Amino acid sequence: METPAEHLHPIFLNYQELDKITAVLVKRYQPEKIICFGSLQQSASSAGCFMDSKSQHTNHYFLLMVTANPTRIEHEVQAMMTSCFKDIAITIVVHGREIVSDAITKGNRFFITVYRTGTLLHNAEGLLLSLAGLHLPQIDTMQTYIKAEHHYKHRYEMALGFMEGVNACMMKGYYNNAVFMMHQAIEQACIGLIRIFIGYRSDMHNLDRLFKLTLCFSPEPSAIFPRETEEDWRLFNLFHKCYSEARYKTELQVTKEDAELLHKRCIDIVLLVEALCLQRITLYKVKAEEAAPNIINYNPALPASLSA
């Protein structure tokens, strides 16, 4: 692995851990590139008269792996990372070389930013001290703003539509159906949030993975659905069960109490996504106006708020 880059602060990168992760990925998949585009460190400590002093640190790494083959293997790779590294959180996205190259040529903000500022962990072509020497296009601030407006309108309207269905099902006591549509609403909201914040087009349906990916830019969405205790996971897994099992298995029955608790959190996440997206879109508009003050004339009609 290369010498630590300055883009991601070294204090948040445990290079022994990253070496192990990289070695496993290279041995199994022979990727062309592995780039770290984010890291989180969580610390916990305890001390007292009747206990030994303890401190614990856990790291969460966000990785892009570029493969020679265009076949999508992301789910397999993510499952292997989760299985191999129990004490390290890893969120990985995987794309073929041609897909990435084409996206960069077209000005994709996510891939350009990761290539420009990420930390290169592996390069099949040989040692590169950084990716900074690559000729990457500049990110178009006007296009960033316009695309953010477009994706917000599309995804947030989808989320609001599903929430209408949720509310109707809750009123009639169709709790399995309600939780199924909550899954859809949260999925659309998170996909839109990710696209607006980092420019990444996610096609994941797994809510846990979507929430983990949002951690690379904000802790707030994931905090609404804590996944620490057994009870947290029992509730959260109702989304998966209603999404993938309720249509085929008659024994699954969501209780009114569980549905109401999930409903409240679902409303909270959709409202949070609305607030975060509108704040970010406002920032993009300011940057676009600063870059091209004479050509800003783009004011699309945005979807109504869930709170309206």
N, C-alpha and C positions, 0 to 999 in steps of 0.2 A: 504494500500500500504506500501511497505517496506521503511526503511530508505534509503535516497539517496545513490546510489552506486557511487564509485569514477570513474567509467569508463566514464560516460558522465558527463561533468562538470556541477555542480549544477546551475551555473549562467544561463545556457541555459534551465533548466527544471523548469517549473512552476508547482509545485506539486498540487496546487489547481485545475488547469486545468486538469492535468493528472488523479487526483482522479475522477473528473466528467466524463471524457472519459471512464475510467476503469469501473465506476459504471454502465454506460449505456451499455457497452459491456457485462459485467457480467450478468446484469439483463436480457438482450435479448438473449444471446447466451450461457451462462454458459460455457465459454471456460476453458481449462485446464491451459493455461498460456497466459499472455500478457507481451511482452517484448518490451521496447523502445530501438531501435538500432540507433537512431539519432535524432537530433533536430536542428532547425535553429531559430534564433531570428532576426527579422527585425525591425529597429527603424526609426521613422520619427519625426522630430521636426520642429517647426516654431515659429518665433517671429518677431515683427516689431513695428514700431510706431503706426500703425493703425490696429493692430490685437493683440489678446491675445496670450500669449505664450502657445504652445501646444506641447505635446510629445505623441507619440503613439507607442506601441510595439505589434507586432503580432508574434505568434509562429507557427512553423511547426514541427510536430512530425512524426517520422517514426516508425511504430509499426509492430510487428509480433504477430499474435494471433494463438495459437495452440488449435485445437478443438478435441474432442473425436471422432467425426464423420468424416469420410474421404470425405464426400460430399463437393464439392467446393462451398463456399458461398461468395467468396471475393467481387464480384461485388455488391451483396446486402449489405454487410457490409460497403463497401466504400461509397455507395449511402446514407446509413443511417448516417454515420459519417458526410458527407458533409451537409446533411439536418439538423442534430441536432446541429452542431457547426459551425455557420456562421462566427464567428470571429477567429476561430482557423483552421489552415490548418493541415489536417491529411492524411497521406499516409499509408495505412495498407495492409499488405499481410497476407493471411489466409491459413493455411494448417492443415491437420489432423495429429494427434499424430503419427500414424504409418508411414506416409510419412516422417515426420521430423526425427523420430528415425532411419528409414532406411537410410535416406540421411546422417545423422551424422555418422552412422556406416560405410558408404562408403566413408567418408572423405569429405563431402560437405563443402566447405569453407564458404559459407554464413551462414548456420545454426550453424556450429561450432563457428564461430566468434561471432554471435549474442548471443548464449548461454554463451560463455566465457566472453564477454565484455559488453553485453547489460545491461540495467537496468530493473530488474524484477518488474513489476507493479502488477501482480496477479498470484497466484499459487493455483489451486483448491485443491491441496494436503495439504495445510496448509502453515504456515509461513516459508519462506526461506529467510534468510538475503541476499543471493546472489545465483547465479548459478555457482559460482566459484568452489564449492565443487563437482560438477558433474565430472565424469570421461569421459573426451572428448578426442578423438584422436588428435594427432598433425597434423597440416596442412602440407602436403607434398609439399615442394617448387618446386621440379622437376615436379610433376604432375600439380601444379598451372601453371607453365610455359608452359608445353606441351598442357594443355587444353586451355590456353589462345590463343596460336598459332592456335590451331584447330578451336576454335569458331570464331576467327577473320577471318580466311580464309573462313569459311563457310558463316558467316553473311555478311561480307563486299563484297564478290563476289555476293551475292544475291542483296545487295544494288546497286552495280555497274550495274548489269544486269537490274534492274528496271530503273536506270538512263539512260541507253541506250534507253529504251522505252520512257522515258520522253522526251529526246532530239528529237527523231523521231516524236513524237506527237506534240511537240511544233513547229517544222518546218512545219508540215502539217496543223497546226491550230486546232488540235483535243484537245482542252484545257480541256474538262471534263476528257478525258482519261489520259491526262498528269498529272492532279492533283491527279487522282486516283493512278497512279503509283508513284507519289511523296510520297503519303501516305505509299505505300508499301516500298519504299526505306528508308524513315525515320524510319519506324517501324523496319525494319531489322537492320539498323544502331544502333538504340537505344537498341534493344534487345541484340545485340552483345556487345555494350559498357557496359551495366549493367552486363552481364555475365563475362566480362573480369575484370571489376573493383571490383565487390563484390561477384562474384561467384553465383549469383542468376539466375535461369532459369525462365525468365518471359515468360508467354504466353498471355500477354495483347495485345490487338489491339488498345486500346484507346491511342492516342498520348499524350493527356494532362496528363494522368496518368503515361505514360512512362517518359515524361519529368520531372514530379514531383518526380518520383523515382530517377532519375539521380541527383536530388538536394542533396541526402544524401552523395554524394561524389564529385560533381562538379556543380558550378552554370553556367558554360559556355554553355552547350547545350540548356537549357531552355531560356537563354538570347537571343538566335538567334530568337526565336519565342515569343516575349513579349505577355502577355495576361492580359493587364491592362485596356485598353480602349475598347469602343464598336467597334471601327474600328479594333483593334487587334483581337478581338474575331470573328468579321465578317469574316476576312481573314482566321483565324485559323479554323473556323468551316466549311470552304469550303472543307477541307480534309475529315471531317466526312461525309459531304453531298455527295461528290463524291465517297466515299468509300461505303456508305450504301444506298444512295438514287438515284444516277444518273443512276444506272442500271435499275431502275424501274419507275422513274418519268421523264417525258419528259420536264417539265418546267424548270429544272435546267440547266442554261447555264453559264459557267465560262467565264468571259471576258478575252481578251488578256492581258489587264493591270494587272488584278489580277493574272493570270497565270504566267506572267513574274516576278512579285514580289515574288510569292511563289517559283518559280523556282530558283531565286537567293538565297533565304534563304535555300532552299533544298540543293543546291550545298554547301553552307556554312556549313550546319550541317554535311553533309557527309564528307567533308574535315576535319572538326573539329574532328569528330569521328575517322577518320583515324589517325590524329596526336595524339590524346589522347591515343588510343589503342596501337599504336606503342611505345609511351613513356612508357606506363605501361608494355608492354611485355618486353621491354629492361630491366626494373627494375626487373621483375620476373626472367629473364635470369641471371642477375647479382647475385641475391639471390640464384638461383639454383646452379650456379657455385661455390659460396662461400660454400654452404652446401655440395656439392659433386663434387669437381673439376675434378675428374678422370672419371666421367661417362657422362659428357656433350658432346653429339655428335648428336644434333638434330637441323637440319637446313632445315625446310620445305620451299617450294616455296610459297611466299606470293602473294596475288592478286595485280595486278597493281593499281596504284593510280588513282583516278578520275582526278587528275590534269595532268596526264601523256599525 
